[in-house]
Amino acid sequence: MRWHFLVCVNERPAESPLPSCAPNGGREVYQAFVREIARRGYPDGVKVTSTSCLTPCQCGPNVVVYPEGAWYAGVGPSDVPELLDSHILRNQPLARLLLPADVRVV
């Protein structure tokens, strides 16, 4: 595997003081990855996995890509083709969606 896209689809109870990615579109982002990878003929070395909380909840939906360790925030379904192109075709992170440097990921 060359690229692994991890997409947060975590959903907290409504009374939680923290936000979560699912109500902000995390599931739709995950589905967009699944559809776009299928549309591209399931390229070798590309995997997408839905995850629970990736931590920077206030910035979601969040995606992290390995092996680069590129963290993305506020990802929408329409961003998915560009994210895949950036990593698969250009082998570089997509700067406009990178998690802000001042956001702590624990």
N, C-alpha and C positions, 0 to 999 in steps of 0.2 A: 504494500500500500504506500502510495506517495503522499496523498493529501487526505486528511481526516477532518471533516467539518462537523463540529459538535454544536448543536442548536438547542438552546434552552427552551423547554416547553413547561417549565415549572408553574404550578398554580397553587397559591396559598389560599387559606380560608379568607372569606370576605372581611373578617374582623382583624386580620393581620395588619400590623403597622407598616410592614414592608410591602412594596409592590411586587409583582411577579410578571414573568415574561408571557405566559399563556394569554392572559386577558389583553395584553398589549400587542398581540399578533404572533407570538412565538410559534404556535402550531401552524399558522399559515406560512410562516417563513420555512419551517421544516418541510411542509408539503411542497412548497415552491422548489426547494432543493431536490426533493425526490422526483418531481416532474421534470425539472431541467436536466438532471442527470440521465433520466430515462430518454428524454428528447435527444440528448447527445449520444445515445447509444451505449450507455454505461461505460464511460471511459475507464481503461485499466488504471488501477491505482487510486481511484477516487471512492471515498466512503463518506456517508452522512449518517449521523446518529443523533437521535433526540436524547436530551439529558434532563436531569433535574437541575436545581439551582447551580449557576456558574459564579455567583456572588454579587456582581455589580448590578443588583436588581433595579436600582433607580435609573439605569441607563438602557434597559432592555427594549426590545428583544436583543439578546446577546448571542454571539457566535464566536467560537474560538477555532482556529485552524492549526493543526499540527502536520508536519513537524516544526513549522515556523514559530508556533506559539503566538500567532497574530490574534489579538482580541478585537472584536468588533462590537459596536453599540448602536442601538437604534436601527437595527436592520429591518427592512421591510421586504415583502415578497418580490417587489420590482427590482431590488438590489441584487438578487441572487445570480442572474446571468453575468452581471459585471464582476461579482465576487469570484465566481468560477473562472471567468476569463482572466482575471488578474492573477490568480494562483496557478491555474493550469497552463495558460498560454504565455503569460509574461513572467511567471515565477516570482511574483512580488506582491506584497500586501496592497490593499486598496486604501490609500491614505485617507480619503474623505470619510470613511466609516470607522477608522481605528478608534478604539476606546481612548478617551482623553488620558494623557499621561498622569494627571493628578488624581485619577480614580484608582483607588486601592483595590487590588485583587488578592484575596487571601486564600 
